[in-house]
Amino acid sequence: MKGQLSAEMLILIVVVLAVVAIASVQLIGTAKETSENIGKHTDRLNQLTSEAVKSPEGGFCTDDEDCEKGMGCEEYRCG
């Protein structure tokens, strides 16, 4: 009859849907791992950048966080 799905066609549709579902789960897992790795690397990069831009003794600052470790900001100068 016209318009009927054969058993083989139904099995093929189910197999294709299963493959798509498995691929989707794998892609989501990979994306999650990648996102976590990017987050870790971003945090480390931010930390390194903030350490690199700290002012040395006598350098300009607006607060203690602008100065290298162990120094404070007094009258806009690290010391």
mmCIF file of the N, C-alpha and C atoms, coordinates in Angstrom:
data_MODEL
# 
_entry.id   MODEL 
# 
loop_
_atom_site.group_PDB 
_atom_site.id 
_atom_site.type_symbol 
_atom_site.label_atom_id 
_atom_site.label_alt_id 
_atom_site.label_comp_id 
_atom_site.label_asym_id 
_atom_site.label_entity_id 
_atom_site.label_seq_id 
_atom_site.pdbx_PDB_ins_code 
_atom_site.Cartn_x 
_atom_site.Cartn_y 
_atom_site.Cartn_z 
_atom_site.occupancy 
_atom_site.B_iso_or_equiv 
_atom_site.pdbx_formal_charge 
_atom_site.auth_seq_id 
_atom_site.auth_comp_id 
_atom_site.auth_asym_id 
_atom_site.auth_atom_id 
_atom_site.pdbx_PDB_model_num 
ATOM 1   N N  . MET A 1 1  ? 0.829  -1.190 0.000  1.00 0.00 ? 1  MET A N  1 
ATOM 2   C CA . MET A 1 1  ? 0.000  0.000  0.000  1.00 0.00 ? 1  MET A CA 1 
ATOM 3   C C  . MET A 1 1  ? 0.869  1.248  0.000  1.00 0.00 ? 1  MET A C  1 
ATOM 4   N N  . LYS A 1 2  ? 0.310  2.260  -0.595 1.00 0.00 ? 2  LYS A N  1 
ATOM 5   C CA . LYS A 1 2  ? 1.025  3.520  -0.672 1.00 0.00 ? 2  LYS A CA 1 
ATOM 6   C C  . LYS A 1 2  ? 0.936  4.240  0.682  1.00 0.00 ? 2  LYS A C  1 
ATOM 7   N N  . GLY A 1 3  ? 2.067  4.860  1.126  1.00 0.00 ? 3  GLY A N  1 
ATOM 8   C CA . GLY A 1 3  ? 2.049  5.637  2.360  1.00 0.00 ? 3  GLY A CA 1 
ATOM 9   C C  . GLY A 1 3  ? 2.381  4.836  3.599  1.00 0.00 ? 3  GLY A C  1 
ATOM 10  N N  . GLN A 1 4  ? 2.572  3.558  3.479  1.00 0.00 ? 4  GLN A N  1 
ATOM 11  C CA . GLN A 1 4  ? 2.910  2.753  4.646  1.00 0.00 ? 4  GLN A CA 1 
ATOM 12  C C  . GLN A 1 4  ? 4.424  2.669  4.798  1.00 0.00 ? 4  GLN A C  1 
ATOM 13  N N  . LEU A 1 5  ? 4.873  2.598  6.051  1.00 0.00 ? 5  LEU A N  1 
ATOM 14  C CA . LEU A 1 5  ? 6.293  2.420  6.325  1.00 0.00 ? 5  LEU A CA 1 
ATOM 15  C C  . LEU A 1 5  ? 6.567  0.938  6.505  1.00 0.00 ? 5  LEU A C  1 
ATOM 16  N N  . SER A 1 6  ? 7.598  0.468  5.873  1.00 0.00 ? 6  SER A N  1 
ATOM 17  C CA . SER A 1 6  ? 7.963  -0.932 6.040  1.00 0.00 ? 6  SER A CA 1 
ATOM 18  C C  . SER A 1 6  ? 8.726  -1.091 7.352  1.00 0.00 ? 6  SER A C  1 
ATOM 19  N N  . ALA A 1 7  ? 8.827  -2.316 7.806  1.00 0.00 ? 7  ALA A N  1 
ATOM 20  C CA . ALA A 1 7  ? 9.548  -2.608 9.042  1.00 0.00 ? 7  ALA A CA 1 
ATOM 21  C C  . ALA A 1 7  ? 11.012 -2.209 8.894  1.00 0.00 ? 7  ALA A C  1 
ATOM 22  N N  . GLU A 1 8  ? 11.579 -2.440 7.709  1.00 0.00 ? 8  GLU A N  1 
ATOM 23  C CA . GLU A 1 8  ? 12.977 -2.077 7.482  1.00 0.00 ? 8  GLU A CA 1 
ATOM 24  C C  . GLU A 1 8  ? 13.181 -0.565 7.595  1.00 0.00 ? 8  GLU A C  1 
ATOM 25  N N  . MET A 1 9  ? 12.232 0.196  7.075  1.00 0.00 ? 9  MET A N  1 
ATOM 26  C CA . MET A 1 9  ? 12.327 1.652  7.139  1.00 0.00 ? 9  MET A CA 1 
ATOM 27  C C  . MET A 1 9  ? 12.231 2.130  8.588  1.00 0.00 ? 9  MET A C  1 
ATOM 28  N N  . LEU A 1 10 ? 11.361 1.546  9.378  1.00 0.00 ? 10 LEU A N  1 
ATOM 29  C CA . LEU A 1 10 ? 11.241 1.912  10.793 1.00 0.00 ? 10 LEU A CA 1 
ATOM 30  C C  . LEU A 1 10 ? 12.529 1.587  11.548 1.00 0.00 ? 10 LEU A C  1 
ATOM 31  N N  . ILE A 1 11 ? 13.099 0.419  11.269 1.00 0.00 ? 11 ILE A N  1 
ATOM 32  C CA . ILE A 1 11 ? 14.351 0.036  11.921 1.00 0.00 ? 11 ILE A CA 1 
ATOM 33  C C  . ILE A 1 11 ? 15.457 1.015  11.537 1.00 0.00 ? 11 ILE A C  1 
ATOM 34  N N  . LEU A 1 12 ? 15.517 1.387  10.278 1.00 0.00 ? 12 LEU A N  1 
ATOM 35  C CA . LEU A 1 12 ? 16.523 2.340  9.817  1.00 0.00 ? 12 LEU A CA 1 
ATOM 36  C C  . LEU A 1 12 ? 16.367 3.695  10.510 1.00 0.00 ? 12 LEU A C  1 
ATOM 37  N N  . ILE A 1 13 ? 15.140 4.162  10.655 1.00 0.00 ? 13 ILE A N  1 
ATOM 38  C CA . ILE A 1 13 ? 14.878 5.438  11.340 1.00 0.00 ? 13 ILE A CA 1 
ATOM 39  C C  . ILE A 1 13 ? 15.324 5.365  12.792 1.00 0.00 ? 13 ILE A C  1 
ATOM 40  N N  . VAL A 1 14 ? 15.021 4.262  13.468 1.00 0.00 ? 14 VAL A N  1 
ATOM 41  C CA . VAL A 1 14 ? 15.409 4.090  14.871 1.00 0.00 ? 14 VAL A CA 1 
ATOM 42  C C  . VAL A 1 14 ? 16.934 4.073  15.000 1.00 0.00 ? 14 VAL A C  1 
ATOM 43  N N  . VAL A 1 15 ? 17.610 3.371  14.101 1.00 0.00 ? 15 VAL A N  1 
ATOM 44  C CA . VAL A 1 15 ? 19.075 3.310  14.146 1.00 0.00 ? 15 VAL A CA 1 
ATOM 45  C C  . VAL A 1 15 ? 19.678 4.694  13.919 1.00 0.00 ? 15 VAL A C  1 
ATOM 46  N N  . VAL A 1 16 ? 19.171 5.427  12.957 1.00 0.00 ? 16 VAL A N  1 
ATOM 47  C CA . VAL A 1 16 ? 19.682 6.773  12.686 1.00 0.00 ? 16 VAL A CA 1 
ATOM 48  C C  . VAL A 1 16 ? 19.466 7.678  13.894 1.00 0.00 ? 16 VAL A C  1 
ATOM 49  N N  . LEU A 1 17 ? 18.302 7.621  14.505 1.00 0.00 ? 17 LEU A N  1 
ATOM 50  C CA . LEU A 1 17 ? 18.034 8.434  15.695 1.00 0.00 ? 17 LEU A CA 1 
ATOM 51  C C  . LEU A 1 17 ? 18.956 8.051  16.848 1.00 0.00 ? 17 LEU A C  1 
ATOM 52  N N  . ALA A 1 18 ? 19.231 6.760  17.007 1.00 0.00 ? 18 ALA A N  1 
ATOM 53  C CA . ALA A 1 18 ? 20.135 6.315  18.069 1.00 0.00 ? 18 ALA A CA 1 
ATOM 54  C C  . ALA A 1 18 ? 21.545 6.847  17.834 1.00 0.00 ? 18 ALA A C  1 
ATOM 55  N N  . VAL A 1 19 ? 22.006 6.803  16.594 1.00 0.00 ? 19 VAL A N  1 
ATOM 56  C CA . VAL A 1 19 ? 23.341 7.313  16.274 1.00 0.00 ? 19 VAL A CA 1 
ATOM 57  C C  . VAL A 1 19 ? 23.412 8.814  16.544 1.00 0.00 ? 19 VAL A C  1 
ATOM 58  N N  . VAL A 1 20 ? 22.380 9.538  16.171 1.00 0.00 ? 20 VAL A N  1 
ATOM 59  C CA . VAL A 1 20 ? 22.339 10.983 16.424 1.00 0.00 ? 20 VAL A CA 1 
ATOM 60  C C  . VAL A 1 20 ? 22.355 11.261 17.927 1.00 0.00 ? 20 VAL A C  1 
ATOM 61  N N  . ALA A 1 21 ? 21.608 10.483 18.699 1.00 0.00 ? 21 ALA A N  1 
ATOM 62  C CA . ALA A 1 21 ? 21.568 10.681 20.152 1.00 0.00 ? 21 ALA A CA 1 
ATOM 63  C C  . ALA A 1 21 ? 22.933 10.407 20.776 1.00 0.00 ? 21 ALA A C  1 
ATOM 64  N N  . ILE A 1 22 ? 23.588 9.335  20.353 1.00 0.00 ? 22 ILE A N  1 
ATOM 65  C CA . ILE A 1 22 ? 24.913 9.002  20.891 1.00 0.00 ? 22 ILE A CA 1 
ATOM 66  C C  . ILE A 1 22 ? 25.921 10.092 20.532 1.00 0.00 ? 22 ILE A C  1 
ATOM 67  N N  . ALA A 1 23 ? 25.894 10.550 19.298 1.00 0.00 ? 23 ALA A N  1 
ATOM 68  C CA . ALA A 1 23 ? 26.808 11.612 18.878 1.00 0.00 ? 23 ALA A CA 1 
ATOM 69  C C  . ALA A 1 23 ? 26.560 12.892 19.672 1.00 0.00 ? 23 ALA A C  1 
ATOM 70  N N  . SER A 1 24 ? 25.304 13.204 19.935 1.00 0.00 ? 24 SER A N  1 
ATOM 71  C CA . SER A 1 24 ? 24.967 14.410 20.702 1.00 0.00 ? 24 SER A CA 1 
ATOM 72  C C  . SER A 1 24 ? 25.523 14.329 22.110 1.00 0.00 ? 24 SER A C  1 
ATOM 73  N N  . VAL A 1 25 ? 25.370 13.175 22.749 1.00 0.00 ? 25 VAL A N  1 
ATOM 74  C CA . VAL A 1 25 ? 25.879 13.002 24.111 1.00 0.00 ? 25 VAL A CA 1 
ATOM 75  C C  . VAL A 1 25 ? 27.396 13.159 24.128 1.00 0.00 ? 25 VAL A C  1 
ATOM 76  N N  . GLN A 1 26 ? 28.074 12.579 23.146 1.00 0.00 ? 26 GLN A N  1 
ATOM 77  C CA . GLN A 1 26 ? 29.533 12.700 23.069 1.00 0.00 ? 26 GLN A CA 1 
ATOM 78  C C  . GLN A 1 26 ? 29.958 14.155 22.871 1.00 0.00 ? 26 GLN A C  1 
ATOM 79  N N  . LEU A 1 27 ? 29.275 14.860 21.996 1.00 0.00 ? 27 LEU A N  1 
ATOM 80  C CA . LEU A 1 27 ? 29.613 16.264 21.739 1.00 0.00 ? 27 LEU A CA 1 
ATOM 81  C C  . LEU A 1 27 ? 29.375 17.131 22.969 1.00 0.00 ? 27 LEU A C  1 
ATOM 82  N N  . ILE A 1 28 ? 28.293 16.882 23.680 1.00 0.00 ? 28 ILE A N  1 
ATOM 83  C CA . ILE A 1 28 ? 28.005 17.655 24.890 1.00 0.00 ? 28 ILE A CA 1 
ATOM 84  C C  . ILE A 1 28 ? 29.077 17.406 25.943 1.00 0.00 ? 28 ILE A C  1 
ATOM 85  N N  . GLY A 1 29 ? 29.489 16.150 26.103 1.00 0.00 ? 29 GLY A N  1 
ATOM 86  C CA . GLY A 1 29 ? 30.553 15.826 27.057 1.00 0.00 ? 29 GLY A CA 1 
ATOM 87  C C  . GLY A 1 29 ? 31.859 16.509 26.705 1.00 0.00 ? 29 GLY A C  1 
ATOM 88  N N  . THR A 1 30 ? 32.214 16.474 25.441 1.00 0.00 ? 30 THR A N  1 
ATOM 89  C CA . THR A 1 30 ? 33.444 17.116 24.982 1.00 0.00 ? 30 THR A CA 1 
ATOM 90  C C  . THR A 1 30 ? 33.375 18.626 25.186 1.00 0.00 ? 30 THR A C  1 
ATOM 91  N N  . ALA A 1 31 ? 32.240 19.214 24.891 1.00 0.00 ? 31 ALA A N  1 
ATOM 92  C CA . ALA A 1 31 ? 32.072 20.660 25.070 1.00 0.00 ? 31 ALA A CA 1 
ATOM 93  C C  . ALA A 1 31 ? 32.198 21.044 26.541 1.00 0.00 ? 31 ALA A C  1 
ATOM 94  N N  . LYS A 1 32 ? 31.661 20.211 27.420 1.00 0.00 ? 32 LYS A N  1 
ATOM 95  C CA . LYS A 1 32 ? 31.739 20.492 28.857 1.00 0.00 ? 32 LYS A CA 1 
ATOM 96  C C  . LYS A 1 32 ? 33.194 20.452 29.331 1.00 0.00 ? 32 LYS A C  1 
ATOM 97  N N  . GLU A 1 33 ? 33.934 19.420 28.918 1.00 0.00 ? 33 GLU A N  1 
ATOM 98  C CA . GLU A 1 33 ? 35.347 19.315 29.296 1.00 0.00 ? 33 GLU A CA 1 
ATOM 99  C C  . GLU A 1 33 ? 36.150 20.500 28.757 1.00 0.00 ? 33 GLU A C  1 
ATOM 100 N N  . THR A 1 34 ? 35.895 20.851 27.525 1.00 0.00 ? 34 THR A N  1 
ATOM 101 C CA . THR A 1 34 ? 36.603 21.972 26.911 1.00 0.00 ? 34 THR A CA 1 
ATOM 102 C C  . THR A 1 34 ? 36.313 23.269 27.645 1.00 0.00 ? 34 THR A C  1 
ATOM 103 N N  . SER A 1 35 ? 35.069 23.464 28.022 1.00 0.00 ? 35 SER A N  1 
ATOM 104 C CA . SER A 1 35 ? 34.678 24.667 28.753 1.00 0.00 ? 35 SER A CA 1 
ATOM 105 C C  . SER A 1 35 ? 35.403 24.750 30.092 1.00 0.00 ? 35 SER A C  1 
ATOM 106 N N  . GLU A 1 36 ? 35.492 23.623 30.801 1.00 0.00 ? 36 GLU A N  1 
ATOM 107 C CA . GLU A 1 36 ? 36.191 23.612 32.084 1.00 0.00 ? 36 GLU A CA 1 
ATOM 108 C C  . GLU A 1 36 ? 37.678 23.922 31.900 1.00 0.00 ? 36 GLU A C  1 
ATOM 109 N N  . ASN A 1 37 ? 38.288 23.333 30.872 1.00 0.00 ? 37 ASN A N  1 
ATOM 110 C CA . ASN A 1 37 ? 39.708 23.596 30.610 1.00 0.00 ? 37 ASN A CA 1 
ATOM 111 C C  . ASN A 1 37 ? 39.952 25.057 30.256 1.00 0.00 ? 37 ASN A C  1 
ATOM 112 N N  . ILE A 1 38 ? 39.083 25.628 29.462 1.00 0.00 ? 38 ILE A N  1 
ATOM 113 C CA . ILE A 1 38 ? 39.218 27.041 29.104 1.00 0.00 ? 38 ILE A CA 1 
ATOM 114 C C  . ILE A 1 38 ? 39.092 27.906 30.353 1.00 0.00 ? 38 ILE A C  1 
ATOM 115 N N  . GLY A 1 39 ? 38.156 27.569 31.233 1.00 0.00 ? 39 GLY A N  1 
ATOM 116 C CA . GLY A 1 39 ? 37.986 28.316 32.474 1.00 0.00 ? 39 GLY A CA 1 
ATOM 117 C C  . GLY A 1 39 ? 39.236 28.277 33.336 1.00 0.00 ? 39 GLY A C  1 
ATOM 118 N N  . LYS A 1 40 ? 39.850 27.087 33.454 1.00 0.00 ? 40 LYS A N  1 
ATOM 119 C CA . LYS A 1 40 ? 41.077 26.954 34.252 1.00 0.00 ? 40 LYS A CA 1 
ATOM 120 C C  . LYS A 1 40 ? 42.209 27.785 33.652 1.00 0.00 ? 40 LYS A C  1 
ATOM 121 N N  . HIS A 1 41 ? 42.369 27.699 32.340 1.00 0.00 ? 41 HIS A N  1 
ATOM 122 C CA . HIS A 1 41 ? 43.441 28.447 31.692 1.00 0.00 ? 41 HIS A CA 1 
ATOM 123 C C  . HIS A 1 41 ? 43.195 29.955 31.775 1.00 0.00 ? 41 HIS A C  1 
ATOM 124 N N  . THR A 1 42 ? 41.948 30.364 31.694 1.00 0.00 ? 42 THR A N  1 
ATOM 125 C CA . THR A 1 42 ? 41.615 31.782 31.796 1.00 0.00 ? 42 THR A CA 1 
ATOM 126 C C  . THR A 1 42 ? 41.940 32.309 33.182 1.00 0.00 ? 42 THR A C  1 
ATOM 127 N N  . ASP A 1 43 ? 41.596 31.541 34.220 1.00 0.00 ? 43 ASP A N  1 
ATOM 128 C CA . ASP A 1 43 ? 41.908 31.959 35.587 1.00 0.00 ? 43 ASP A CA 1 
ATOM 129 C C  . ASP A 1 43 ? 43.415 32.119 35.775 1.00 0.00 ? 43 ASP A C  1 
ATOM 130 N N  . ARG A 1 44 ? 44.169 31.154 35.269 1.00 0.00 ? 44 ARG A N  1 
ATOM 131 C CA . ARG A 1 44 ? 45.632 31.212 35.401 1.00 0.00 ? 44 ARG A CA 1 
ATOM 132 C C  . ARG A 1 44 ? 46.200 32.405 34.626 1.00 0.00 ? 44 ARG A C  1 
ATOM 133 N N  . LEU A 1 45 ? 45.680 32.640 33.442 1.00 0.00 ? 45 LEU A N  1 
ATOM 134 C CA . LEU A 1 45 ? 46.142 33.771 32.634 1.00 0.00 ? 45 LEU A CA 1 
ATOM 135 C C  . LEU A 1 45 ? 45.836 35.097 33.323 1.00 0.00 ? 45 LEU A C  1 
ATOM 136 N N  . ASN A 1 46 ? 44.652 35.215 33.918 1.00 0.00 ? 46 ASN A N  1 
ATOM 137 C CA . ASN A 1 46 ? 44.305 36.435 34.656 1.00 0.00 ? 46 ASN A CA 1 
ATOM 138 C C  . ASN A 1 46 ? 45.247 36.645 35.836 1.00 0.00 ? 46 ASN A C  1 
ATOM 139 N N  . GLN A 1 47 ? 45.574 35.553 36.532 1.00 0.00 ? 47 GLN A N  1 
ATOM 140 C CA . GLN A 1 47 ? 46.478 35.654 37.674 1.00 0.00 ? 47 GLN A CA 1 
ATOM 141 C C  . GLN A 1 47 ? 47.867 36.113 37.223 1.00 0.00 ? 47 GLN A C  1 
ATOM 142 N N  . LEU A 1 48 ? 48.376 35.500 36.163 1.00 0.00 ? 48 LEU A N  1 
ATOM 143 C CA . LEU A 1 48 ? 49.700 35.884 35.667 1.00 0.00 ? 48 LEU A CA 1 
ATOM 144 C C  . LEU A 1 48 ? 49.719 37.324 35.165 1.00 0.00 ? 48 LEU A C  1 
ATOM 145 N N  . THR A 1 49 ? 48.656 37.733 34.502 1.00 0.00 ? 49 THR A N  1 
ATOM 146 C CA . THR A 1 49 ? 48.580 39.096 33.986 1.00 0.00 ? 49 THR A CA 1 
ATOM 147 C C  . THR A 1 49 ? 48.548 40.107 35.122 1.00 0.00 ? 49 THR A C  1 
ATOM 148 N N  . SER A 1 50 ? 47.754 39.823 36.160 1.00 0.00 ? 50 SER A N  1 
ATOM 149 C CA . SER A 1 50 ? 47.667 40.772 37.273 1.00 0.00 ? 50 SER A CA 1 
ATOM 150 C C  . SER A 1 50 ? 48.998 40.880 38.005 1.00 0.00 ? 50 SER A C  1 
ATOM 151 N N  . GLU A 1 51 ? 49.743 39.769 38.087 1.00 0.00 ? 51 GLU A N  1 
ATOM 152 C CA . GLU A 1 51 ? 51.063 39.825 38.719 1.00 0.00 ? 51 GLU A CA 1 
ATOM 153 C C  . GLU A 1 51 ? 52.054 40.603 37.855 1.00 0.00 ? 51 GLU A C  1 
ATOM 154 N N  . ALA A 1 52 ? 51.929 40.472 36.545 1.00 0.00 ? 52 ALA A N  1 
ATOM 155 C CA . ALA A 1 52 ? 52.879 41.115 35.635 1.00 0.00 ? 52 ALA A CA 1 
ATOM 156 C C  . ALA A 1 52 ? 52.713 42.629 35.587 1.00 0.00 ? 52 ALA A C  1 
ATOM 157 N N  . VAL A 1 53 ? 51.516 43.126 35.847 1.00 0.00 ? 53 VAL A N  1 
ATOM 158 C CA . VAL A 1 53 ? 51.281 44.567 35.726 1.00 0.00 ? 53 VAL A CA 1 
ATOM 159 C C  . VAL A 1 53 ? 51.380 45.304 37.059 1.00 0.00 ? 53 VAL A C  1 
ATOM 160 N N  . LYS A 1 54 ? 51.810 44.623 38.102 1.00 0.00 ? 54 LYS A N  1 
ATOM 161 C CA . LYS A 1 54 ? 51.982 45.289 39.397 1.00 0.00 ? 54 LYS A CA 1 
ATOM 162 C C  . LYS A 1 54 ? 53.147 46.274 39.313 1.00 0.00 ? 54 LYS A C  1 
ATOM 163 N N  . SER A 1 55 ? 52.974 47.409 39.956 1.00 0.00 ? 55 SER A N  1 
ATOM 164 C CA . SER A 1 55 ? 54.004 48.458 39.923 1.00 0.00 ? 55 SER A CA 1 
ATOM 165 C C  . SER A 1 55 ? 55.151 48.117 40.869 1.00 0.00 ? 55 SER A C  1 
ATOM 166 N N  . PRO A 1 56 ? 56.387 48.388 40.449 1.00 0.00 ? 56 PRO A N  1 
ATOM 167 C CA . PRO A 1 56 ? 57.539 48.190 41.332 1.00 0.00 ? 56 PRO A CA 1 
ATOM 168 C C  . PRO A 1 56 ? 57.628 49.340 42.332 1.00 0.00 ? 56 PRO A C  1 
ATOM 169 N N  . GLU A 1 57 ? 58.622 49.281 43.176 1.00 0.00 ? 57 GLU A N  1 
ATOM 170 C CA . GLU A 1 57 ? 58.816 50.348 44.162 1.00 0.00 ? 57 GLU A CA 1 
ATOM 171 C C  . GLU A 1 57 ? 58.992 51.688 43.451 1.00 0.00 ? 57 GLU A C  1 
ATOM 172 N N  . GLY A 1 58 ? 58.240 52.671 43.886 1.00 0.00 ? 58 GLY A N  1 
ATOM 173 C CA . GLY A 1 58 ? 58.282 53.994 43.288 1.00 0.00 ? 58 GLY A CA 1 
ATOM 174 C C  . GLY A 1 58 ? 57.340 54.162 42.114 1.00 0.00 ? 58 GLY A C  1 
ATOM 175 N N  . GLY A 1 59 ? 56.692 53.079 41.696 1.00 0.00 ? 59 GLY A N  1 
ATOM 176 C CA . GLY A 1 59 ? 55.764 53.146 40.570 1.00 0.00 ? 59 GLY A CA 1 
ATOM 177 C C  . GLY A 1 59 ? 54.426 53.730 40.973 1.00 0.00 ? 59 GLY A C  1 
ATOM 178 N N  . PHE A 1 60 ? 53.648 54.162 39.991 1.00 0.00 ? 60 PHE A N  1 
ATOM 179 C CA . PHE A 1 60 ? 52.342 54.774 40.244 1.00 0.00 ? 60 PHE A CA 1 
ATOM 180 C C  . PHE A 1 60 ? 51.357 53.723 40.739 1.00 0.00 ? 60 PHE A C  1 
ATOM 181 N N  . CYS A 1 61 ? 50.488 54.132 41.682 1.00 0.00 ? 61 CYS A N  1 
ATOM 182 C CA . CYS A 1 61 ? 49.440 53.248 42.190 1.00 0.00 ? 61 CYS A CA 1 
ATOM 183 C C  . CYS A 1 61 ? 48.267 54.078 42.685 1.00 0.00 ? 61 CYS A C  1 
ATOM 184 N N  . THR A 1 62 ? 47.125 53.431 42.786 1.00 0.00 ? 62 THR A N  1 
ATOM 185 C CA . THR A 1 62 ? 45.956 54.079 43.385 1.00 0.00 ? 62 THR A CA 1 
ATOM 186 C C  . THR A 1 62 ? 45.553 53.381 44.678 1.00 0.00 ? 62 THR A C  1 
ATOM 187 N N  . ASP A 1 63 ? 45.943 52.104 44.831 1.00 0.00 ? 63 ASP A N  1 
ATOM 188 C CA . ASP A 1 63 ? 45.723 51.386 46.084 1.00 0.00 ? 63 ASP A CA 1 
ATOM 189 C C  . ASP A 1 63 ? 46.769 50.283 46.218 1.00 0.00 ? 63 ASP A C  1 
ATOM 190 N N  . ASP A 1 64 ? 46.762 49.586 47.354 1.00 0.00 ? 64 ASP A N  1 
ATOM 191 C CA . ASP A 1 64 ? 47.790 48.582 47.642 1.00 0.00 ? 64 ASP A CA 1 
ATOM 192 C C  . ASP A 1 64 ? 47.818 47.444 46.622 1.00 0.00 ? 64 ASP A C  1 
ATOM 193 N N  . GLU A 1 65 ? 46.691 47.132 46.011 1.00 0.00 ? 65 GLU A N  1 
ATOM 194 C CA . GLU A 1 65 ? 46.636 46.036 45.041 1.00 0.00 ? 65 GLU A CA 1 
ATOM 195 C C  . GLU A 1 65 ? 47.432 46.336 43.775 1.00 0.00 ? 65 GLU A C  1 
ATOM 196 N N  . ASP A 1 66 ? 47.708 47.606 43.505 1.00 0.00 ? 66 ASP A N  1 
ATOM 197 C CA . ASP A 1 66 ? 48.475 47.978 42.316 1.00 0.00 ? 66 ASP A CA 1 
ATOM 198 C C  . ASP A 1 66 ? 49.970 47.728 42.488 1.00 0.00 ? 66 ASP A C  1 
ATOM 199 N N  . CYS A 1 67 ? 50.418 47.523 43.722 1.00 0.00 ? 67 CYS A N  1 
ATOM 200 C CA . CYS A 1 67 ? 51.844 47.374 44.010 1.00 0.00 ? 67 CYS A CA 1 
ATOM 201 C C  . CYS A 1 67 ? 52.233 45.898 44.090 1.00 0.00 ? 67 CYS A C  1 
ATOM 202 N N  . GLU A 1 68 ? 53.552 45.648 43.877 1.00 0.00 ? 68 GLU A N  1 
ATOM 203 C CA . GLU A 1 68 ? 54.065 44.294 44.020 1.00 0.00 ? 68 GLU A CA 1 
ATOM 204 C C  . GLU A 1 68 ? 53.888 43.837 45.460 1.00 0.00 ? 68 GLU A C  1 
ATOM 205 N N  . LYS A 1 69 ? 53.994 42.528 45.676 1.00 0.00 ? 69 LYS A N  1 
ATOM 206 C CA . LYS A 1 69 ? 53.790 41.952 47.014 1.00 0.00 ? 69 LYS A CA 1 
ATOM 207 C C  . LYS A 1 69 ? 54.695 42.603 48.049 1.00 0.00 ? 69 LYS A C  1 
ATOM 208 N N  . GLY A 1 70 ? 54.134 42.825 49.214 1.00 0.00 ? 70 GLY A N  1 
ATOM 209 C CA . GLY A 1 70 ? 54.900 43.362 50.321 1.00 0.00 ? 70 GLY A CA 1 
ATOM 210 C C  . GLY A 1 70 ? 54.994 44.874 50.356 1.00 0.00 ? 70 GLY A C  1 
ATOM 211 N N  . MET A 1 71 ? 54.452 45.538 49.341 1.00 0.00 ? 71 MET A N  1 
ATOM 212 C CA . MET A 1 71 ? 54.501 47.000 49.314 1.00 0.00 ? 71 MET A CA 1 
ATOM 213 C C  . MET A 1 71 ? 53.091 47.564 49.398 1.00 0.00 ? 71 MET A C  1 
ATOM 214 N N  . GLY A 1 72 ? 53.003 48.766 49.908 1.00 0.00 ? 72 GLY A N  1 
ATOM 215 C CA . GLY A 1 72 ? 51.731 49.456 49.986 1.00 0.00 ? 72 GLY A CA 1 
ATOM 216 C C  . GLY A 1 72 ? 51.757 50.709 49.127 1.00 0.00 ? 72 GLY A C  1 
ATOM 217 N N  . CYS A 1 73 ? 50.594 51.276 48.924 1.00 0.00 ? 73 CYS A N  1 
ATOM 218 C CA . CYS A 1 73 ? 50.479 52.479 48.106 1.00 0.00 ? 73 CYS A CA 1 
ATOM 219 C C  . CYS A 1 73 ? 50.361 53.688 49.029 1.00 0.00 ? 73 CYS A C  1 
ATOM 220 N N  . GLU A 1 74 ? 51.329 54.580 48.927 1.00 0.00 ? 74 GLU A N  1 
ATOM 221 C CA . GLU A 1 74 ? 51.316 55.800 49.728 1.00 0.00 ? 74 GLU A CA 1 
ATOM 222 C C  . GLU A 1 74 ? 51.529 56.987 48.804 1.00 0.00 ? 74 GLU A C  1 
ATOM 223 N N  . GLU A 1 75 ? 50.597 57.900 48.822 1.00 0.00 ? 75 GLU A N  1 
ATOM 224 C CA . GLU A 1 75 ? 50.648 59.105 47.996 1.00 0.00 ? 75 GLU A CA 1 
ATOM 225 C C  . GLU A 1 75 ? 50.894 58.753 46.525 1.00 0.00 ? 75 GLU A C  1 
ATOM 226 N N  . TYR A 1 76 ? 50.149 57.793 46.038 1.00 0.00 ? 76 TYR A N  1 
ATOM 227 C CA . TYR A 1 76 ? 50.175 57.345 44.638 1.00 0.00 ? 76 TYR A CA 1 
ATOM 228 C C  . TYR A 1 76 ? 51.515 56.759 44.197 1.00 0.00 ? 76 TYR A C  1 
ATOM 229 N N  . ARG A 1 77 ? 52.316 56.288 45.134 1.00 0.00 ? 77 ARG A N  1 
ATOM 230 C CA . ARG A 1 77 ? 53.589 55.629 44.826 1.00 0.00 ? 77 ARG A CA 1 
ATOM 231 C C  . ARG A 1 77 ? 53.700 54.346 45.649 1.00 0.00 ? 77 ARG A C  1 
ATOM 232 N N  . CYS A 1 78 ? 54.223 53.297 45.015 1.00 0.00 ? 78 CYS A N  1 
ATOM 233 C CA . CYS A 1 78 ? 54.436 52.042 45.736 1.00 0.00 ? 78 CYS A CA 1 
ATOM 234 C C  . CYS A 1 78 ? 55.696 52.158 46.574 1.00 0.00 ? 78 CYS A C  1 
ATOM 235 N N  . GLY A 1 79 ? 55.616 51.655 47.784 1.00 0.00 ? 79 GLY A N  1 
ATOM 236 C CA . GLY A 1 79 ? 56.798 51.723 48.631 1.00 0.00 ? 79 GLY A CA 1 
ATOM 237 C C  . GLY A 1 79 ? 56.670 50.898 49.864 1.00 0.00 ? 79 GLY A C  1 
# 
